Amino acid sequence: MAIVLFARVGTNYISISTARIIFMIAGASALVLNLFSFQSNKQNPVFTLVFWLGSVVLFVGLIFQFKHWPYHKVIVIVGLAITGISFFLSPSLLTGKSDTSDVLDDPKNQV
């Protein structure tokens, strides 16, 4: 669907309006399903909250863009910025330590 929407390839097979509807439904369902299946115990809860907030704002901005509503560029930029900031909130970057307990060659794990 993204190829039809953004590159205009395959428009003789599926119309742009149909591709928009499928893209929005698939994006919303993937966002919701991924939100429910996300394993929060592996990540910092602040990172998870900020990342999902940015993802939701970005998705709303894309819907604004498809509907040709005003301020869609601002909403998309804010969503991308929030999502980008969330990557600086990962636990390894905040504390400077990383959990490498599953690495086989880690000298700390050898007996």
N, CA, C and O of each residue as an XYZ file, in Angstrom:
444
protein
N       0.800     -1.180      0.000
C       0.000      0.000      0.000
C       0.857      1.265      0.000
O       0.510      2.259     -0.636
N       1.969      1.218      0.712
C       2.826      2.398      0.768
C       3.418      2.708     -0.595
O       3.612      3.875     -0.932
N       3.708      1.681     -1.383
C       4.251      1.914     -2.724
C       3.205      2.586     -3.598
O       3.533      3.480     -4.377
N       1.965      2.173     -3.481
C       0.896      2.796     -4.258
C       0.696      4.239     -3.813
O       0.502      5.123     -4.648
N       0.742      4.487     -2.503
C       0.482      5.830     -1.997
C       1.611      6.808     -2.282
O       1.364      7.932     -2.719
N       2.840      6.393     -2.039
C       3.941      7.342     -2.087
C       4.684      7.341     -3.421
O       5.221      8.376     -3.815
N       4.730      6.209     -4.127
C       5.439      6.152     -5.405
C       4.482      6.133     -6.590
O       4.915      6.240     -7.738
N       3.203      5.999     -6.326
C       2.167      5.950     -7.362
C       2.395      4.804     -8.351
O       2.058      4.913     -9.530
N       2.968      3.710     -7.858
C       3.179      2.518     -8.678
C       2.040      1.549     -8.379
O       1.744      1.277     -7.216
N       1.410      1.036     -9.410
C       0.329      0.080     -9.244
C      -1.035      0.721     -9.115
O      -1.977      0.085     -8.642
N      -1.156      1.976     -9.532
C      -2.453      2.644     -9.415
C      -3.480      2.090    -10.394
O      -4.676      2.334    -10.232
N      -3.036      1.347    -11.407
C      -4.019      0.737    -12.299
C      -4.590     -0.553    -11.701
O      -5.575     -1.080    -12.217
N      -3.987     -1.072    -10.620
C      -4.504     -2.253     -9.935
C      -5.388     -1.900     -8.745
O      -6.380     -2.576     -8.477
N      -5.025     -0.846     -8.040
C      -5.776     -0.432     -6.850
C      -5.807      1.094     -6.819
O      -4.804      1.747     -7.108
N      -6.940      1.646     -6.475
C      -7.058      3.106     -6.469
C      -6.352      3.701     -5.254
O      -6.102      3.019     -4.261
N      -6.041      4.984     -5.362
C      -5.348      5.681     -4.275
C      -6.224      5.718     -3.022
O      -5.725      5.520     -1.914
N      -7.517      5.968     -3.188
C      -8.395      6.050     -2.012
C      -8.507      4.693     -1.311
O      -8.541      4.637     -0.081
N      -8.566      3.614     -2.069
C      -8.604      2.285     -1.459
C      -7.296      1.977     -0.748
O      -7.299      1.399      0.339
N      -6.174      2.360     -1.358
C      -4.867      2.139     -0.734
C      -4.748      2.931      0.563
O      -4.167      2.441      1.532
N      -5.290      4.147      0.598
C      -5.262      4.950      1.832
C      -6.043      4.270      2.949
O      -5.578      4.189      4.086
N      -7.218      3.789      2.617
C      -8.053      3.141      3.635
C      -7.372      1.884      4.169
O      -7.336      1.665      5.379
N      -6.833      1.059      3.275
C      -6.142     -0.161      3.706
C      -4.913      0.184      4.532
O      -4.633     -0.475      5.533
N      -4.171      1.221      4.116
C      -2.967      1.639      4.833
C      -3.311      2.106      6.246
O      -2.609      1.766      7.197
N      -4.394      2.889      6.390
C      -4.787      3.377      7.717
C      -5.285      2.240      8.606
O      -4.944      2.190      9.787
N      -6.081      1.335      8.059
C      -6.596      0.217      8.857
C      -5.462     -0.711      9.272
O      -5.395     -1.132     10.427
N      -4.569     -1.032      8.337
C      -3.446     -1.917      8.658
C      -2.499     -1.257      9.657
O      -1.997     -1.922     10.563
N      -2.251      0.042      9.502
C      -1.372      0.744     10.437
C      -1.954      0.817     11.836
O      -1.246      0.605     12.821
N      -3.244      1.117     11.925
C      -3.881      1.199     13.240
C      -3.919     -0.167     13.919
O      -3.652     -0.278     15.115
N      -4.251     -1.202     13.157
C      -4.300     -2.530     13.772
C      -2.909     -3.007     14.179
O      -2.760     -3.637     15.227
N      -1.894     -2.721     13.374
C      -0.530     -3.104     13.751
C      -0.070     -2.343     14.985
O       0.598     -2.911     15.849
N      -0.420     -1.066     15.076
C      -0.046     -0.266     16.239
C      -0.696     -0.812     17.506
O      -0.038     -0.930     18.539
N      -1.972     -1.143     17.433
C      -2.681     -1.660     18.604
C      -2.174     -3.053     18.982
O      -1.932     -3.324     20.158
N      -2.012     -3.934     18.000
C      -1.531     -5.284     18.303
C      -0.114     -5.267     18.848
O       0.213     -6.043     19.746
N       0.727     -4.397     18.320
C       2.095     -4.302     18.812
C       2.128     -3.709     20.218
O       2.982     -4.073     21.026
N       1.218     -2.812     20.508
C       1.146     -2.231     21.843
C       0.787     -3.293     22.876
O       1.354     -3.308     23.969
N      -0.147     -4.181     22.544
C      -0.554     -5.220     23.483
C       0.476     -6.334     23.616
O       0.574     -6.956     24.674
N       1.238     -6.593     22.573
C       2.208     -7.686     22.629
C       3.598     -7.218     23.032
O       4.525     -8.027     23.073
N       3.767     -5.945     23.327
C       5.081     -5.409     23.676
C       5.487     -5.913     25.054
O       4.689     -5.872     25.991
N       6.704     -6.381     25.183
C       7.180     -6.908     26.460
C       7.787     -5.763     27.258
O       8.905     -5.327     26.985
N       7.053     -5.289     28.228
C       7.506     -4.120     28.980
C       8.614     -4.451     29.971
O       9.303     -3.542     30.435
N       8.806     -5.704     30.304
C       9.826     -6.033     31.296
C      11.236     -5.964     30.725
O      12.197     -5.984     31.493
N      11.394     -5.883     29.419
C      12.723     -5.828     28.826
C      13.189     -4.395     28.601
O      14.366     -4.181     28.310
N      12.334     -3.440     28.723
C      12.684     -2.055     28.442
C      12.390     -1.179     29.652
O      11.674     -1.561     30.578
N      12.964     -0.011     29.602
C      12.684      1.012     30.592
C      11.243      1.485     30.387
O      10.865      1.771     29.251
N      10.426      1.580     31.435
C       9.034      2.003     31.242
C       8.913      3.421     30.690
O       7.958      3.724     29.976
N       9.866      4.289     31.012
C       9.826      5.652     30.465
C      10.060      5.603     28.962
O       9.380      6.291     28.200
N      11.026      4.786     28.534
C      11.293      4.609     27.107
C      10.049      4.096     26.395
O       9.691      4.595     25.329
N       9.388      3.099     26.983
C       8.204      2.512     26.368
C       7.095      3.542     26.224
O       6.469      3.635     25.168
N       6.847      4.313     27.271
C       5.788      5.316     27.232
C       6.078      6.394     26.196
O       5.197      6.751     25.414
N       7.290      6.912     26.180
C       7.637      7.983     25.241
C       7.626      7.458     23.807
O       7.167      8.152     22.900
N       8.126      6.239     23.593
C       8.134      5.662     22.250
C       6.715      5.494     21.719
O       6.435      5.858     20.576
N       5.820      4.948     22.535
C       4.449      4.741     22.075
C       3.708      6.055     21.902
O       2.878      6.177     21.001
N       3.987      7.033     22.739
C       3.384      8.352     22.559
C       3.807      8.946     21.216
O       2.976      9.476     20.479
N       5.095      8.856     20.901
C       5.584      9.348     19.616
C       4.992      8.597     18.445
O       4.684      9.197     17.416
N       4.827      7.290     18.585
C       4.247      6.487     17.506
C       2.791      6.858     17.256
O       2.356      6.942     16.107
N       2.047      7.077     18.317
C       0.642      7.458     18.164
C       0.527      8.842     17.535
O      -0.307      9.049     16.654
N       1.351      9.792     17.975
C       1.323     11.140     17.394
C       1.703     11.082     15.917
O       1.094     11.765     15.094
N       2.694     10.280     15.580
C       3.107     10.129     14.185
C       1.991      9.521     13.343
O       1.751      9.972     12.223
N       1.312      8.514     13.860
C       0.216      7.895     13.121
C      -0.936      8.879     12.924
O      -1.542      8.916     11.854
N      -1.237      9.666     13.939
C      -2.285     10.684     13.801
C      -1.879     11.716     12.750
O      -2.715     12.164     11.966
N      -0.608     12.092     12.729
C      -0.123     13.025     11.715
C      -0.256     12.474     10.310
O      -0.582     13.213      9.381
N      -0.006     11.171     10.140
C      -0.175     10.564      8.821
C      -1.643     10.532      8.404
O      -1.961     10.718      7.230
N      -2.528     10.298      9.354
C      -3.957     10.347      9.025
C      -4.353     11.772      8.638
O      -5.126     11.960      7.699
N      -3.835     12.776      9.349
C      -4.103     14.166      8.983
C      -3.601     14.446      7.568
O      -4.258     15.152      6.803
N      -2.441     13.896      7.221
C      -1.880     14.129      5.895
C      -2.740     13.474      4.817
O      -2.980     14.077      3.771
N      -3.203     12.259      5.055
C      -4.038     11.583      4.065
C      -5.384     12.276      3.886
O      -5.946     12.281      2.791
N      -5.892     12.856      4.960
C      -7.181     13.544      4.895
C      -7.043     14.999      4.440
O      -8.045     15.696      4.279
N      -5.804     15.458      4.232
C      -5.509     16.832      3.817
C      -6.020     17.859      4.826
O      -6.503     18.926      4.448
N      -5.909     17.529      6.094
C      -6.274     18.454      7.152
C      -5.083     19.351      7.469
O      -3.943     18.980      7.189
N      -5.326     20.517      8.045
C      -4.197     21.415      8.343
C      -3.319     20.881      9.478
O      -3.734     20.037     10.272
N      -2.102     21.401      9.523
C      -1.100     21.106     10.558
C      -0.582     19.673     10.508
O      -0.018     19.196     11.492
N      -0.754     18.984      9.400
C      -0.274     17.600      9.333
C       1.246     17.534      9.374
O       1.802     16.600      9.950
N       1.930     18.506      8.774
C       3.399     18.483      8.791
C       3.935     18.683     10.204
O       4.900     18.033     10.607
N       3.309     19.579     10.948
C       3.748     19.842     12.322
C       3.554     18.598     13.186
O       4.426     18.250     13.982
N       2.419     17.934     13.032
C       2.135     16.749     13.839
C       3.103     15.618     13.499
O       3.570     14.917     14.397
N       3.411     15.432     12.217
C       4.362     14.385     11.819
C       5.748     14.689     12.369
O       6.423     13.789     12.868
N       6.183     15.943     12.285
C       7.507     16.318     12.796
C       7.577     16.127     14.310
O       8.582     15.638     14.824
N       6.528     16.507     15.022
C       6.505     16.320     16.479
C       6.533     14.828     16.828
O       7.241     14.423     17.750
N       5.772     14.012     16.099
C       5.789     12.568     16.341
C       7.150     11.953     16.087
O       7.602     11.104     16.855
N       7.810     12.377     15.008
C       9.159     11.873     14.729
C      10.148     12.329     15.792
O      11.036     11.572     16.184
N       9.998     13.570     16.262
C      10.906     14.078     17.295
C      10.727     13.321     18.610
O      11.710     12.966     19.261
N       9.482     13.074     19.001
C       9.230     12.334     20.245
C       9.781     10.917     20.141
O      10.392     10.416     21.085
N       9.567     10.272     18.999
C      10.094      8.921     18.810
C      11.616      8.926     18.823
O      12.233      8.020     19.383
N      12.225      9.931     18.216
C      13.683     10.033     18.227
C      14.242     10.272     19.614
O      15.273      9.707     19.977
N      13.569     11.103     20.390
C      14.005     11.376     21.764
C      13.908     10.112     22.618
O      14.713      9.910     23.527
N      12.927      9.266     22.325
C      12.755      8.055     23.138
C      13.963      7.130     23.049
O      14.219      6.372     23.984
N      14.696      7.171     21.969
C      15.865      6.297     21.850
C      17.015      6.758     22.732
O      17.917      5.974     23.032
N      16.996      8.010     23.149
C      18.004      8.484     24.087
C      17.635      8.152     25.529
O      18.429      8.390     26.440
N      16.448      7.608     25.746
C      15.994      7.248     27.089
C      16.174      5.764     27.383
O      15.636      5.269     28.373
N      16.910      5.051     26.557
C      17.110      3.625     26.810
C      17.977      3.448     28.050
O      18.820      4.300     28.330
N      17.796      2.379     28.789
C      18.523      2.201     30.054
C      20.033      2.147     29.874
O      20.769      2.640     30.730
N      20.507      1.568     28.795
C      21.955      1.470     28.606
C      22.577      2.836     28.361
O      23.724      3.064     28.746
N      21.851      3.743     27.731
C      22.397      5.078     27.511
C      22.292      5.947     28.760
O      23.143      6.807     28.985
N      21.262      5.734     29.574
C      21.105      6.536     30.785
C      22.095      6.135     31.869
O      22.672      6.996     32.533
N      22.294      4.835     32.052
C      23.167      4.370     33.130
C      24.586      4.087     32.669
O      25.497      4.012     33.494
N      24.790      3.930     31.380
C      26.117      3.608     30.874
C      26.433      2.130     30.954
O      27.504      1.712     30.515
N      25.534      1.326     31.500
C      25.732     -0.118     31.607
C      24.785     -0.822     30.643
O      23.697     -0.331     30.344
N      25.214     -1.955     30.176
C      24.324     -2.759     29.345
C      24.260     -4.170     29.912
O      25.221     -4.663     30.502
N      23.140     -4.793     29.727
C      22.951     -6.155     30.218
C      23.474     -7.123     29.167
O      22.818     -7.368     28.154
N      24.655     -7.669     29.416
C      25.252     -8.618     28.476
C      25.343    -10.001     29.103
O      26.289    -10.743     28.841
N      24.376    -10.345     29.918
C      24.421    -11.641     30.594
C      24.220    -12.799     29.628
O      24.572    -13.934     29.949
N      23.660    -12.534     28.449
C      23.445    -13.611     27.500
C      24.599    -13.769     26.514
O      24.547    -14.645     25.651
N      25.630    -12.949     26.621
C      26.784    -13.054     25.743
C      27.680    -14.184     26.231
O      28.034    -14.233     27.409
N      28.044    -15.081     25.342
C      28.822    -16.254     25.739
C      30.272    -15.917     26.067
O      30.872    -16.565     26.925
N      30.840    -14.930     25.409
C      32.251    -14.608     25.606
C      32.483    -13.569     26.696
O      33.600    -13.073     26.845
N      31.465    -13.239     27.445
C      31.613    -12.242     28.501
C      32.442    -12.839     29.638
O      32.048    -13.865     30.193
N      33.585    -12.232     30.008
C      34.426    -12.803     31.065
C      33.746    -12.838     32.431
O      34.127    -13.640     33.283
N      32.753    -11.989     32.655
C      32.053    -11.981     33.943
C      31.191    -13.225     34.126
O      30.893    -13.614     35.255
N      30.788    -13.854     33.016
C      29.905    -15.015     33.094
C      30.661    -16.327     33.236
O      30.043    -17.361     33.489
N      31.975    -16.313     33.082
C      32.741    -17.558     33.143
C      33.014    -17.950     34.591
O      33.247    -17.095     35.445
N      32.981    -19.247     34.854
C      33.175    -19.757     36.210
C      34.608    -20.147     36.428
O      34.967    -20.600     37.515
